[in-house]
Each structure stands twice: as structure tokens, then as C-alpha cells.
Amino acid sequence: MSITYQITFSTRLNTFVSAGILMALSLLFSTNALAKLDIQTWHTSSGSKVMYVYAPELPMVDIEVQFDAGSARDGKLWGVSSLTSGLIGTATNKLTEDQISEKFNTIGVSFGSSSGRDSASISMRSLTRPVILKSALKTFTDVVSHSRFKKSILEREKARLRLGLEQAETKPAALASKAMWKSLYGEHPYAHSPSGTLQSIASLDAAKLAQFYKTYYVAQNAVISIVGNVKLQQAKNIAEQVTQQLAKGHKPKPLSFPKPLTQAKSETIQFDSSQTYYSLSQIGIDRKDKDYLPLFVGNHILGGSGFSALLMQEVREKRGLVYSVYSYFAPMKVPGPFVIGLSTKNSTAKEADKVVKETLASFMKDFSDEKLQEIKDNLIGGFPLRMDNNGKILGYISMIGFYDLPLDYLDTFPDRIEKVTKQDILKAWHRKIHQDKMLTVMVGKPQ
């Protein structure tokens, strides 16, 4: 759940920014995307990790403060991370929700908060004109360090969340995802939905959100990412300002590793739908897994590259069983899932399951050298598009900082992809993917 304030620029400023963006995109291709990305890192005086990239092409700066405060830290209070994040920016010691919104909107600042299983973050985008940035940082710092959780706003957000949870119960895709996470992860903190349940949400109050905020929204648990037209010393000053009023706190204990399935498992949920929603999954890898790259390249061959993927060719093109089929790894702090997913007619659900498993088995035996080279060429050729604006760069350096990846992770990515061989892929997939110990989930009326 997230709250985002978005402003409307004047016509003159819109024209200026639009023209600047067009110019900046071409510059980013030649400077940030195609050359080495100069990522600098340090720690603030209070212990927060900082990731910084100087990007002077536009008079703007993107800032994100990320905390190890995702739903994996909910404990028994399922949904507390999501609700806490959702109320960030609705009140501080000094400001009301309307005042915060007005202060950001008046100076053209975009502000948002979000959370997932691993992390929660607070972000802003501002022009770097001194008078604007000074005001933006003052309000942003207040929100980061002094958020409060008013009962009236909490009840409003709980009502909205309850409505979302009730609607999810009517959507077979949501039920399939919920069943997959629960069946794969059991009692692990990843098992429950970040949104919690109707019962857990009802038990949450402002005091519990405040305690979660006090525990996890602390300097030692923060990663600050800064991308934009601010030089190094200014970036250091910004990082200090944003964290100086946070309690120092400490990092939470590392998450335990989930236990993989010991045998194949199937779960069918009867649902009155013309389609069956299907997934084949198992626990996969964490962010630092040494097999990530061959698994990543291999997944593009199997199901991660759209119409050219083997699953799409076998399940859709040859047999017409689906409109879409996909596969992905979701690497996280500890191993996230590997998933193959699709939806199909109830009458063809069992056939689609059979074809998916046969295609996976065939891929893990062999695939063509031409297919591998085609995928590698596409990944390398399209790599600049992954970093063609400051927002994308911010996302990448936040990931690098939060998961403690090497600073040259992006610079070496194309070369490392080029060096991946067929044997690297096959060996990695056999180490990590166990076809006899996977979870099959179907929601619908499979015949």
C-alpha cells in the first residue's frame, strides 16, 4: 500500500521539463547508460548507508530512504508493515495530512511511500533550485523522522485495506498467488500476504504502528539513495540532514532461510470461474546467489522473454492453450520463489500443466546454441534501456545498497552475460530447480 502526492507544473515549467527530458535521455545513453556508472557510497554519522550517483543532465534530484521494514518483519501482526508505510506522510508532530500535501505540491515535489516483503521506502523527487530543494528537504526530513499515526486516518486506511482484501477473495489470480506463497513458505515470514488478513488488520491500532515505526525506521536500518544534479558534498549534506533526527537504532536480525519442499505438492482451489489460474513453483534463490546470472539468462530462454520464450512457443503458439505464459525468479533477502504462471480454460488446465512440465524438463536437458545467443544479444543490446532515466538508476542503486551487491554490479553485467555458457546454465538449473519437488497450484474448475 502506498500514498503518492503528484503535482501539476505550470505550462511554462512543463514545457521546460519535457524538453529537458528529451535532451536528457540522449545524454543518459551516452553518459550513465553506456559508460560506467559512478556509484559512490559512504555512511552517515548515524550509521545510514548512502548510495549516490551524480546526474547533472536535469535540474532535479531523486531521493529514496529504504528500510529493512517489509512484511517479513510483521511478526504476528500481519499487515503492520503495509499499514505503517501507508500512513507515512499523513501526519507528523507539527504537520497535518493536508499541510504536508500542500507543502510538497506548492513547490512541485513528488512524494511517496511503499512497502513489500523485504523493505519499506520513502521517496521524493524535487527540482534542485536551492529555495525549492531546501523547503522540500525540510518537509521530507520531518516526514521521515517524525511521522505520526492518527486514529482517524488509520481507520480510514484500514477500511480501504479491508475493501481490497475482500475484493482479492473474489479474484482467482489473487487466490492463486496467496496459496502459492503460503504453501511454499509455511511458517516463514514470507508466507503471509504483506496486506495481512481481515482478522490481523482488525487487531492493529495506532500504538502498534508507532512501535513498528520506532523499531524499524531508524538510522542504522536505513539505506539512502540519491541520484541527480547535486554534487558530492551536497549529497553528503542531504544524507546527514535526512537522517540526523532519526533514532540510531539497530539492524534487525537476519531472516531465517526457508525450507524447500521435500516432495512434489499439488493444491486445487475450487472457484466459479471459466478460467483456471495456474502456477508451478518452488523456493528459488536470494539476491547474492552465485548462480543468479545463469539462472537469469536461462529463464529468458524458458519463459522470461515474451513470444520468443520456449513456454510461449509450446503452450501458446503450438497448442493455443493460453494467451500468456511466463516464468521468473524473485531473488530476495533470503530465497524468493521461482514461478511459472498462466491462465487457461478449465477444460485445458490439465493439458497446460502437462505441457509446462514437459517444456521445463526439455529445457533442462538441452536447448539450441542459437536460442542462447539470441537471448544474450537481446539482453546486452537492451541493457541501456534499463538505465535510461534517473528513476531507473535510483531503483538499481537502491537494490545494490539494500542487498549489499558489488558497486560494479551494473558495469560488469553485460560482460558477465556474454560469458555465460550453455553448460553454466544447465548446471545452475540442475543445482537449483528440482522438478520432482515443485508445487502445483490451480484455482478454478480444472477438468
C-alpha positions as CSV (number, residue, x, y, z in Angstrom):
1,M,0.0,0.0,0.0
2,S,1.4,3.4,-0.8
3,I,0.5,7.1,-0.8
4,T,1.7,9.3,-3.5
5,Y,1.4,13.0,-3.9
6,Q,1.8,14.2,-7.5
7,I,1.9,17.9,-8.5
8,T,0.9,19.7,-11.7
9,F,3.6,22.0,-13.1
10,S,2.8,25.3,-14.7
11,T,2.7,25.3,-18.5
12,R,6.0,27.0,-18.8
13,L,7.7,24.6,-16.4
14,N,6.0,21.6,-18.2
15,T,7.5,22.8,-21.5
16,F,10.9,23.2,-19.9
17,V,10.9,19.8,-18.2
18,S,9.5,18.0,-21.2
19,A,12.2,19.4,-23.5
20,G,14.8,18.7,-20.8
21,I,13.7,15.1,-20.5
22,L,14.1,14.5,-24.2
23,M,17.6,16.0,-24.2
24,A,18.5,14.2,-21.0
25,L,17.5,10.8,-22.4
26,S,20.1,11.1,-25.2
27,L,22.7,12.3,-22.7
28,L,21.9,9.4,-20.3
29,F,22.5,6.9,-23.1
30,S,26.0,8.4,-23.7
31,T,26.9,9.1,-20.1
32,N,25.2,7.0,-17.5
33,A,23.9,4.0,-19.5
34,L,26.8,3.3,-21.9
35,A,29.7,4.5,-19.7
36,K,30.5,3.2,-16.3
37,L,28.0,4.3,-13.7
38,D,30.0,6.2,-11.0
39,I,28.3,4.9,-7.8
40,Q,29.7,6.3,-4.6
41,T,28.9,5.1,-1.2
42,W,29.5,6.0,2.4
43,H,27.8,6.0,5.8
44,T,26.3,9.0,7.6
45,S,27.4,9.9,11.1
46,S,24.4,8.0,12.5
47,G,25.2,4.8,10.5
48,S,22.9,5.0,7.5
49,K,24.3,3.6,4.2
50,V,24.3,6.1,1.3
51,M,24.4,5.3,-2.4
52,Y,25.0,8.3,-4.8
53,V,25.2,9.0,-8.5
54,Y,25.8,12.4,-9.9
55,A,23.4,13.0,-12.8
56,P,23.6,16.7,-13.9
57,E,21.5,16.4,-17.1
58,L,18.3,17.7,-15.4
59,P,17.9,20.2,-12.6
60,M,16.3,17.5,-10.4
61,V,17.1,15.1,-7.7
62,D,15.6,11.7,-6.7
63,I,16.0,10.6,-3.1
64,E,14.9,7.3,-1.5
65,V,15.2,6.2,2.1
66,Q,14.8,2.4,2.3
67,F,14.4,0.4,5.5
68,D,14.6,-3.3,6.3
69,A,11.0,-3.0,7.3
70,G,8.9,-5.1,4.9
71,S,6.2,-7.5,5.9
72,A,8.8,-10.1,6.7
73,R,9.2,-8.0,9.9
74,D,5.5,-8.1,10.8
75,G,5.9,-10.9,13.3
76,K,2.4,-11.9,14.4
77,L,1.0,-8.5,13.4
78,W,0.3,-9.3,9.8
79,G,-0.2,-6.1,7.8
80,V,1.6,-3.8,10.2
81,S,4.4,-3.0,7.8
82,S,2.0,-2.2,5.0
83,L,-0.2,0.0,7.2
84,T,2.7,1.8,8.7
85,S,4.1,2.6,5.2
86,G,0.7,3.6,4.0
87,L,0.4,6.2,6.8
88,I,3.8,7.7,6.3
89,G,3.2,11.3,5.1
90,T,-0.2,11.7,6.7
91,A,0.9,13.4,9.8
92,T,4.0,14.5,11.8
93,N,4.4,16.2,15.2
94,K,3.9,19.6,13.5
95,L,2.0,19.0,10.3
96,T,-1.4,17.6,9.2
97,E,-2.0,15.5,6.1
98,D,-3.3,18.5,4.2
99,Q,-0.3,20.6,5.3
100,I,2.2,18.0,4.2
101,S,0.4,17.7,0.8
102,E,0.3,21.4,0.3
103,K,3.9,21.9,1.2
104,F,5.0,19.4,-1.4
105,N,2.5,20.4,-4.1
106,T,3.2,24.1,-3.8
107,I,6.9,23.6,-4.7
108,G,6.3,20.8,-7.3
109,V,7.6,17.8,-5.3
110,S,6.6,14.2,-5.9
111,F,6.5,12.2,-2.7
112,G,5.6,8.6,-2.0
113,S,5.9,5.6,0.4
114,S,5.7,1.9,-0.4
115,S,6.5,-1.5,1.2
116,G,6.9,-5.1,0.2
117,R,8.1,-8.3,1.8
118,D,11.7,-7.2,2.2
119,S,11.6,-3.5,2.6
120,A,9.7,-0.2,3.0
121,S,10.8,3.0,1.4
122,I,10.1,6.8,1.5
123,S,11.0,8.8,-1.6
124,M,10.8,12.2,-3.2
125,R,11.7,14.0,-6.4
126,S,12.4,17.7,-6.4
127,L,13.9,20.4,-8.6
128,T,17.3,21.4,-7.3
129,R,16.8,25.1,-7.3
130,P,18.1,26.0,-3.8
131,V,14.9,27.6,-2.5
132,I,12.8,24.7,-3.6
133,L,15.2,21.9,-2.5
134,K,15.6,23.5,0.9
135,S,11.9,23.6,1.5
136,A,11.4,20.0,0.1
137,L,14.1,18.6,2.3
138,K,12.7,20.2,5.4
139,T,9.3,18.6,4.9
140,F,10.8,15.3,3.7
141,T,13.0,15.1,6.8
142,D,10.1,15.8,9.1
143,V,8.1,13.1,7.5
144,V,10.9,10.5,7.6
145,S,11.8,11.2,11.2
146,H,8.6,12.3,12.9
147,S,5.7,10.5,11.3
148,R,2.6,10.0,13.5
149,F,-0.3,7.7,13.2
150,K,-3.6,9.3,13.9
151,K,-6.5,7.1,14.8
152,S,-8.9,8.7,12.3
153,I,-6.6,8.3,9.4
154,L,-5.7,4.8,10.5
155,E,-9.3,3.8,10.5
156,R,-9.8,5.3,7.0
157,E,-6.8,3.3,5.7
158,K,-7.9,0.1,7.4
159,A,-11.3,0.4,5.8
160,R,-9.6,0.8,2.4
161,L,-7.4,-2.1,3.1
162,R,-10.3,-4.3,4.2
163,L,-12.1,-3.5,0.9
164,G,-9.0,-4.5,-1.0
165,L,-8.7,-7.8,0.9
166,E,-12.4,-8.6,0.4
167,Q,-12.1,-7.9,-3.3
168,A,-9.0,-10.1,-3.5
169,E,-11.1,-13.0,-2.3
170,T,-13.2,-12.7,-5.5
171,K,-10.2,-12.8,-7.8
172,P,-8.8,-16.2,-8.7
173,A,-5.4,-14.8,-9.6
174,A,-5.0,-13.3,-6.2
175,L,-6.1,-16.5,-4.5
176,A,-3.6,-18.5,-6.6
177,S,-0.8,-16.2,-5.5
178,K,-1.8,-16.3,-1.9
179,A,-2.0,-20.1,-1.9
180,M,1.5,-20.3,-3.6
181,W,3.2,-18.2,-1.0
182,K,1.5,-20.0,1.9
183,S,2.2,-23.5,0.6
184,L,5.8,-22.8,-0.4
185,Y,6.9,-20.9,2.8
186,G,4.7,-22.4,5.5
187,E,5.7,-20.7,8.8
188,H,8.4,-18.5,7.3
189,P,7.8,-14.7,7.4
190,Y,7.4,-14.6,3.6
191,A,4.4,-16.9,3.7
192,H,1.7,-14.3,4.6
193,S,0.4,-11.5,2.3
194,P,2.0,-8.1,3.0
195,S,-1.5,-6.8,3.3
196,G,-2.3,-9.1,6.2
197,T,-5.8,-10.6,6.7
198,L,-9.1,-9.2,7.7
199,Q,-8.6,-10.6,11.2
200,S,-5.0,-9.3,11.6
201,I,-5.9,-5.8,10.3
202,A,-8.7,-5.5,12.8
203,S,-6.2,-6.0,15.6
204,L,-3.9,-3.2,14.6
205,D,-4.0,0.2,16.3
206,A,-2.0,3.4,16.2
207,A,0.2,2.3,19.1
208,K,1.3,-0.9,17.3
209,L,2.1,1.1,14.1
210,A,4.1,3.6,16.2
211,Q,6.1,0.8,17.8
212,F,6.8,-0.8,14.4
213,Y,7.9,2.6,13.1
214,K,10.1,3.3,16.2
215,T,11.8,-0.1,15.9
216,Y,12.5,-0.3,12.2
217,Y,12.5,3.3,10.8
218,V,15.9,4.0,12.3
219,A,19.2,5.3,11.0
220,Q,21.2,2.0,11.4
221,N,18.5,0.3,9.4
222,A,18.4,2.8,6.5
223,V,19.8,2.9,3.0
224,I,19.7,6.3,1.4
225,S,19.9,6.6,-2.4
226,I,20.5,9.9,-4.2
227,V,20.5,10.5,-8.0
228,G,20.5,13.8,-9.6
229,N,22.0,17.3,-10.1
230,V,23.6,17.6,-6.7
231,K,27.4,17.3,-6.2
232,L,29.1,15.0,-3.8
233,Q,29.3,17.4,-0.8
234,Q,25.7,18.5,-1.2
235,A,24.7,14.8,-1.4
236,K,26.5,14.2,1.9
237,N,24.8,17.1,3.5
238,I,21.4,15.9,2.3
239,A,22.0,12.4,3.7
240,E,23.1,13.8,7.0
241,Q,20.0,16.1,7.1
242,V,17.5,13.3,6.3
243,T,18.9,11.0,9.0
244,Q,20.0,13.4,11.7
245,Q,16.7,13.3,13.5
246,L,16.2,9.5,13.2
247,A,16.8,7.4,16.3
248,K,20.1,5.5,15.8
249,G,18.5,2.1,16.5
250,H,20.0,-1.1,15.1
251,K,19.6,-3.5,12.2
252,P,17.1,-6.3,12.7
253,K,18.3,-9.9,12.9
254,P,18.8,-11.7,9.6
255,L,15.8,-13.7,8.3
256,S,16.0,-17.4,8.6
257,F,16.3,-19.4,5.3
258,P,13.0,-21.0,4.2
259,K,12.9,-24.8,3.9
260,P,12.3,-26.2,0.4
261,L,9.7,-28.8,-0.3
262,T,10.9,-32.3,0.1
263,Q,8.4,-33.8,-2.4
264,A,6.0,-32.6,-5.1
265,K,2.8,-31.0,-3.8
266,S,-0.4,-30.0,-5.5
267,E,-3.2,-27.8,-4.4
268,T,-6.5,-27.2,-6.2
269,I,-8.9,-24.5,-5.0
270,Q,-12.4,-24.7,-6.5
271,F,-13.6,-21.4,-7.8
272,D,-16.5,-20.5,-10.0
273,S,-14.6,-19.2,-13.0
274,S,-14.3,-20.0,-16.7
275,Q,-10.5,-20.0,-16.4
276,T,-8.1,-21.9,-14.2
277,Y,-5.2,-19.9,-12.8
278,Y,-2.1,-22.0,-12.6
279,S,1.3,-21.8,-11.1
280,L,4.3,-24.2,-10.9
281,S,6.8,-23.1,-8.3
282,Q,9.5,-23.8,-5.8
283,I,11.7,-21.8,-3.5
284,G,14.5,-20.3,-5.6
285,I,17.4,-18.0,-4.8
286,D,18.4,-15.0,-2.7
287,R,19.9,-11.8,-4.2
288,K,23.5,-12.9,-3.7
289,D,23.2,-16.4,-5.1
290,K,26.3,-17.2,-7.3
291,D,24.0,-18.9,-9.8
292,Y,21.9,-15.8,-10.3
293,L,23.2,-14.9,-13.8
294,P,23.0,-18.3,-15.5
295,L,19.5,-18.7,-13.9
296,F,18.6,-15.3,-15.2
297,V,19.7,-15.9,-18.7
298,G,18.2,-19.4,-18.7
299,N,14.9,-18.0,-17.5
300,H,14.8,-15.7,-20.5
301,I,15.1,-18.8,-22.7
302,L,12.4,-20.7,-20.8
303,G,9.7,-18.1,-20.1
304,G,11.0,-14.6,-19.5
305,S,11.4,-13.2,-23.0
306,G,7.8,-12.9,-24.2
307,F,6.9,-14.5,-27.6
308,S,10.4,-15.9,-28.2
309,A,10.4,-17.9,-25.0
310,L,10.1,-21.7,-25.1
311,L,7.0,-21.8,-22.9
312,M,5.2,-19.3,-25.1
313,Q,6.1,-21.3,-28.2
314,E,5.0,-24.6,-26.7
315,V,1.9,-23.6,-24.7
316,R,0.5,-20.8,-26.8
317,E,1.9,-20.9,-30.3
318,K,1.8,-24.7,-30.9
319,R,-1.3,-25.6,-28.9
320,G,-3.2,-22.4,-28.3
321,L,-3.8,-23.2,-24.7
322,V,-3.2,-19.7,-23.3
323,Y,-2.9,-16.0,-24.1
324,S,0.2,-15.6,-21.9
325,V,2.6,-17.8,-20.0
326,Y,5.6,-16.6,-18.1
327,S,8.4,-17.6,-15.7
328,Y,10.5,-15.7,-13.3
329,F,12.9,-15.8,-10.3
330,A,12.2,-13.4,-7.4
331,P,15.5,-13.1,-5.6
332,M,15.1,-11.6,-2.1
333,K,17.0,-11.2,1.2
334,V,16.6,-15.0,1.6
335,P,15.5,-17.2,-1.3
336,G,12.4,-16.0,-3.1
337,P,10.3,-18.2,-5.4
338,F,10.8,-19.4,-8.9
339,V,7.4,-19.4,-10.6
340,I,5.8,-20.4,-13.9
341,G,2.4,-19.0,-14.3
342,L,-0.6,-18.9,-16.7
343,S,-4.4,-19.0,-17.0
344,T,-6.3,-21.2,-19.3
345,K,-9.8,-22.7,-19.9
346,N,-10.9,-25.1,-17.2
347,S,-11.1,-27.8,-19.9
348,T,-7.4,-27.4,-20.8
349,A,-5.9,-26.9,-17.4
350,K,-4.5,-30.4,-17.1
351,E,-3.1,-30.3,-20.6
352,A,-1.4,-27.0,-19.9
353,D,0.1,-28.4,-16.7
354,K,1.5,-31.3,-18.7
355,V,3.0,-29.2,-21.4
356,V,4.6,-26.8,-18.9
357,K,6.3,-29.6,-17.0
358,E,7.4,-31.2,-20.3
359,T,8.8,-27.9,-21.6
360,L,10.7,-27.3,-18.3
361,A,12.1,-30.8,-18.4
362,S,13.1,-30.5,-22.1
363,F,14.8,-27.1,-21.4
364,M,16.8,-28.5,-18.5
365,K,18.1,-31.3,-20.8
366,D,19.2,-29.0,-23.7
367,F,18.4,-26.0,-25.8
368,S,19.9,-24.6,-29.0
369,D,23.0,-22.5,-29.2
370,E,21.2,-20.2,-31.5
371,K,18.5,-19.6,-28.9
372,L,21.1,-18.8,-26.2
373,Q,22.9,-16.3,-28.5
374,E,19.6,-14.7,-29.4
375,I,18.7,-14.1,-25.8
376,K,22.2,-12.9,-24.9
377,D,22.1,-10.4,-27.8
378,N,18.7,-9.1,-26.7
379,L,19.8,-8.7,-23.0
380,I,23.0,-7.0,-23.9
381,G,21.5,-4.8,-26.6
382,G,18.6,-3.7,-24.4
383,F,20.7,-3.1,-21.3
384,P,21.0,0.7,-21.8
385,L,17.2,0.9,-21.6
386,R,17.4,-0.4,-18.1
387,M,19.2,2.8,-17.1
388,D,17.8,5.5,-19.4
389,N,16.5,7.8,-16.7
390,N,17.3,8.8,-13.1
391,G,14.3,6.9,-11.7
392,K,15.6,3.6,-13.0
393,I,19.1,4.4,-11.8
394,L,17.7,5.1,-8.4
395,G,16.0,1.8,-8.4
396,Y,19.2,-0.1,-9.3
397,I,21.5,1.6,-6.8
398,S,18.8,1.2,-4.1
399,M,18.8,-2.5,-4.9
400,I,22.6,-2.6,-4.8
401,G,22.8,-0.8,-1.5
402,F,20.0,-2.7,0.2
403,Y,21.2,-6.2,-0.8
404,D,24.9,-5.3,-0.4
405,L,25.8,-6.1,-4.0
406,P,29.1,-5.1,-5.6
407,L,29.3,-1.5,-6.7
408,D,30.4,-2.6,-10.2
409,Y,27.3,-4.9,-10.5
410,L,25.8,-2.8,-13.3
411,D,29.0,-2.1,-15.1
412,T,30.0,-5.7,-15.4
413,F,26.5,-7.0,-16.1
414,P,26.7,-7.1,-19.9
415,D,30.2,-8.7,-19.9
416,R,29.1,-11.3,-17.4
417,I,26.0,-12.2,-19.5
418,E,28.2,-12.6,-22.6
419,K,30.4,-15.1,-20.8
420,V,27.5,-17.3,-19.7
421,T,27.7,-20.7,-21.5
422,K,25.1,-23.4,-22.1
423,Q,26.9,-25.6,-19.6
424,D,26.8,-22.8,-17.0
425,I,23.0,-22.6,-17.4
426,L,22.3,-26.3,-17.4
427,K,24.5,-26.9,-14.3
428,A,22.9,-24.0,-12.4
429,W,19.4,-25.0,-13.2
430,H,20.0,-28.6,-12.1
431,R,21.5,-27.3,-8.8
432,K,18.6,-25.1,-8.0
433,I,15.5,-26.4,-9.8
434,H,14.1,-29.8,-8.6
435,Q,11.3,-30.9,-10.9
436,D,10.3,-33.7,-8.5
437,K,9.8,-31.3,-5.6
438,M,7.7,-28.5,-7.0
439,L,4.3,-27.0,-6.0
440,T,1.4,-27.0,-8.5
441,V,-1.5,-24.6,-7.7
442,M,-4.7,-24.4,-9.6
443,V,-7.6,-22.1,-8.9
444,G,-10.8,-22.5,-10.9
445,K,-12.6,-25.6,-12.1
446,P,-9.9,-27.7,-13.8
447,Q,-11.4,-30.6,-15.6
